[in-house]
């Protein structure tokens, strides 16, 4: 029997590595006075917005990421709120990915603090899944000073679930043949692609655990959910996932958002914010040499629910104006829609209000031409190129569009 079979992974060995309370852990590392205390990243100057990260000391009080700051203050009034330092987190993220790349060249970065690694065939270098996982965790602590949780399995779906099973600082190995015992007790909302609405539908027809789903014939699931989603549930409930590691270095999306101090329906103010966000997104895309085909308008309603609406463009772009016009058109369409479809048509119409808005560019192709803006003005406007040049030399605030300056004065 060869080493791969002995390791428990005859076909593939996939790691999912997820840092533990990443932003909060970095803050505690940088400031020893915060260690062992309930640290909450976000909401320093306001009760608006949401928590970006919470240390495990804060999580004991029920605080978690994406929770409204006001709610976090109520649950943990003695929590230490600190502002986010995203440039610092980005530096730690780059160092983290460097560590990952030393263990496997087949690396898929999912976010700033998590990634999938294809560790198939590395047993001769690092040992079996358990040994390799512990070596990787030790390397992260040595190089970054913070901990990670590692899931090891034969596919991405199982590896991600495994990394979350013993947080913080855990390692869970799900060997070939062990998937069913691992999955069966879990609630159905742990299945990839099952959101809040789908969970309610699954519960409505009597499915609460993955085991209950697995026991159903495919034809039964098709009757409830249709062909595509039934097949999705059928495969995942059996621990099957044939997704490959995506090794492209490019980001999956580039986005910028802004949370308002007061819910607003001011069309002009929101349009100005969209212009600023679109320019930030476009500039990042040009800097990385990417062009995106999909523009998404993201928003959060006053009740904290988060939604988005996307549009595909005829051609990939990193042009500020093109992205802005698409985002603005999406916003106008949303603003015209009734936020409450049950509201009587006889009642006076009120402006739809937004708590947060954002712009996202995705569906990238690598735009080699845009890496040299002045040599190839066709791939970005001359204005974009000129503004990039000024900002590169004198800083981000060195030049702004007149409309954005006027908006700042009005505020």
N, C-alpha and C positions, 0 to 999 in steps of 0.2 A: 504494500500500500504506500503510495507516494506521500510527500509532505503536505500537499494541498488537501488530500483526503483526510489525513491525520488531523489537520487543523480544524476540521468541521465545515470547510467551505470548498466543496469539490469544483464549483464553477466560478463564483465571484466572491470576493471579500470586500465589502463596502463599509467605510467609516462615515459616520456623521458626527462632526465635532461642533459643539455649541458652548460658547463661553457662558460662565455663570454671572448673571446680573452685570453684563459687560460695562456699561457706562458707570454704574455705581461702584463696581469693583475698581475701575481705573481711578475714580475720585478717591476712594479709600487708600489706594496704593500711593497716589500722589500726595495725599495729606494724611499722615499717620494718626492725627487726632480724630479722624472720622472712623477709624477701624473699630469694628464691634458695635457700631452705632447705626440706628435706622436712617440710612441716607436715601433721599429721594431726589432724583435728577429732574428738574423742571419746576415751573411755577414759583419762582423766587419772588417776583414782584407783583404777582397777580394770582387770583383764584381761577383765572381763565386757563384754557388749554388743558392738556393731558400730561400724565406722568410719562417720561421717556424711559426711566429705569428705576428700579427700587432694589436696595440691598436685601439680602435674606433676613436681616434683622427687621427691616420694615415690612417684609412680606408676612412675618408672623402676625402682624396686625391687619392683614387682609389687603395691603397695598400692592398693586401690580401695575405693570406698564399698560398704557392706553387708558388708565382710569382717570376720570376727571380730577383735576387738582383739588377742587373744593371737597370732593369726597375723600381724597387721600388725607387732607388736613383733619377731617372729622375722625377718620379711623386711627390716625397716628398723629395727634396734636403735638407730640414732642419730637416728631421727625425733623431731620435736618435737611432742608431744601437747598439744593445747590444748582446754579445755572449750568446748562449743558455746554460743553467745550468740544464741539464736533471736530475741529481741526486736530485736537489732541487724540480723540478717539480714532480718527482716521490714521494717525501715525501708528497707534497701537495695532490697528487692523492690518496695516501694511506689514508690520513686523510679524504678526500672527500668520499671515499668508506665506511669508518667507519660511517660517518654521514648517508649515504644512508641505511646502514644495520640496523640503529636504527629505520627506517621507514618501512622497509619491508625485510623479510628474502629471498624473491624471487627477486634476483638482478642479472642483466646481464651487466657486464662491457663491453662496446664497445670499449673504448679507454681510455687514461689516464684521460680524462676530460669529459666523457659522459657515461651514463648508462641508461638502462631500469629498471623500478621497477614495479612489479605487486602489485598494491595497492588495489586489490579486497578484500572486507570484512574489510577494515581498517576504514570505516566511523565512527564507534563507538569510535575509538581512536583519529582520526585526523580531522573528519568532511568530507564534500563532497570534490569533486576534487579541487575546487577553494580554499577552506580553507586549505586542506592538502598541496596543492602546495605552498601556501604562508608560511605555517609553515616550510616546507622543505627549501624554499629559505632563510627564516630568520635564520634557523639553520646553513646553509652554511656560511652566512655572519658572524654570531657570532663565528663560529669555525675556519673559514679560512680567513675571511676578504675580500672575493671577491664575485662577483655576479654570478648568474646562470640564465638561462632561462628554463622554464618548459613547456612541452606540456602534456596535459591530454586528453586521448581518450580511445576508446574501443579496440584498437589494436596498434601494434608497428608502423605500417606505418603511421597512422594518428597522433600518438603521436609525432613521429619525425618531421613531417611537422609542427605540432603545436608549437613545441619548437623553431622553426626557424622563426615563423611568427611575433614575436614582440621583437626581440633582439635589444639591450641588456636588461637584467634584467626584462624580460617579463614573463607572464604566459598566456597561451591560452588553453581554455577548449573546446573540441569538443564533445558534448554529443551525445548519441545514437539518430539517426534520423537527425543529423545536418551535416553529412559527405558530402552529395552532395553539399549543399550550400557552404561548406568550400572548396571543391575540384574544382568545376566546373570552376572558373575563372583562375585557375593556369595553367601555361604552361606545356606541356607534359614532359619536362625534369625534372619535380619534381617527376615523378613516379620512384619508386625504381627499379633499374635495367636498366633504360634508360640512356645510355651514349651518347657521342657526335655523334658516327656513327648512332646510332638508332634514335636520334633526327632528323638527316638529312633525314633519310628514312621516318619518320613520317611526316615531313614537305613536302616531295616529294609527298606524297599521299594526302596532304591537311589537316593533323591533327596538330593543333597548341595549342589547349587548351584541358584540360582533359574533358571538356564538349563535345567537338567534338568527342572524342574517345567513351565516354559513350553512345552517341546517335547511335553508330554503332551496328548492330547485330553481334553476335559472328561469324557467318558464313562469314561475310564480312571481319572481322579481320583475320580469318584463311586464307582466300584467299590472304591476303597481307603478313602475317607474319608466317604462319604455326601454327600447333596446340598448341604447348607448350607456345610460347611467346604470341600468341593471347589470350589464357586463362589467362595468367599473366596480360596482359593489361586490359582485360575485368573485372577481379576481382578488381584490384587496382583502376580502374577508378570509381568503385562503392564503394570504401572505404572498401573493404573486404581484410582481411589479417589474416590468422589463425596461423601464426608463434607463437610458445610458447617462453616464457622467458627461456633462457639457463642459468641455475644457476650454472654450473660447475665453480669452482674457477680458473681452469687452463686457461692460455692465449690461444688465438686462433692461434697465431703465434709468433715466435721470429725472429727478423731480425736485421741486422746491415748493414749500407751503408757507402760509402765513395764518396765524390765529389772531382774530380781532379781539380787542379789549371789550368791545360791546358788539353784540349781534347787529349786523348791518344789512340793509337792503339798498344802500346808496349805489346806484348803477355806475355813476362816474368814478366814485372812489374804488369800487371793485375793478372797474376796467383799468384804472391806473395801476392797481396792485397786480393785475394779470400781466400787464406790460412788463413790470419789473420782474415778476417771476419767470415770464417767458424769456426775457433777456438772460437771466441767470442760467436757466436750463440750456439755452442755445449756446451760451459761452462755454459751459462745461462740455457740451457735445463737440464743439469746434476744437476745444483744447485736447480732447481725447481722439479726435479724428473720426467721429461717428456721425452718421446721419440717420434720423429715425423716420419711420413711415406712419407711426401712430401717435396722435396727440390726445391726451386725456385731461379733462377738467375734473378735479377732485374737490369735494366739499363736505363739510360737516354741518349738520343742521343744529338749531338751538337745543334740540333734545339729545345732542351728542352722537346721533346716528351718522354714519359715514357712508357716502355714496360717490360714484364716479360715472362719467359718461365719456366715451372715446370716439374718435373719428380717424379713419384711415385716409392718408393723403395720396395723391396720384404718384408722387415721387418722394423718396427719402429726403429729409432736409435737416439742416442745422441753422437755418435762417431765422433770426429773431422775429421778423415781421410775419413770416408765414406761420410760425408756431403761435404767435400772439393772435393773429386773425382767427385761427382755428379754435383756440381756447376761448376767445371772446364770443365767437359764434355759438359754441357749446354752452357757455355760461348764459347767454341771452335766451337760448332755448329752454334751459332749466329754469331761469328766472320767470319766464312766462307761464310755466306749468304750475298748476295748483299744488302746493305742498300737502294739502289735505283733500283728497278726491271726494271725501264724503261731505265737504262743506256745501251748504246750500248755495245755489247759483243766484239766489236773490239777495244774499248778503253782500255788503260792499267789499270790493277787492282790496286786499292789503298786499303791500310789497313783500315778496318772499325774503326772508332774512337768512344770513349765513354766519356761522361761527368761525369757520375756517375755509379757505380756498387754496387750491394748489394746481400746479401744471406739471404734467408728466410727459416725457418723450420716450418712446420705446420702439420695439420692432426694428432693431438697428441693422444697418449694413455698415461695413467699414468704408469710410469715404476717404480714399487715399488723396484725392485732389484737395480736400479741405485741410490737409495738414500743412499746406503752404498757401495761405489765403491770398497773399499779394501776387503770387505767380498764377493763381487760378481764380480770378474774381468771379467767374461764372457760378461757382459753387457756394458763394455767400456774397451778400451785398457789400459794396464798397464801404457803406456806413458801418456794417458789422466789423469789417476788417480794420477800419480806422479806429473804431472804439476799442477793439481788442488791443491794438498796438499801444494806444494811450494808457489803458489800464495795466498792460504788461509792464510798462515803464514806470508809471507813477502811482499805481494802486487802483483798487476797485472803485473808490469814491472820486477818482480824478475827473471823471466825465459822466454826465447823466443826461438823459433826454429831458427837454424842457418840460414836458408834460408831467414827469415824475417830480421834478423840482417844484412845480406849481402845486402839485398834490400835497407835498410835504408842507409847504407854506400854509395851505388851507387847514391842515390838521393842527 
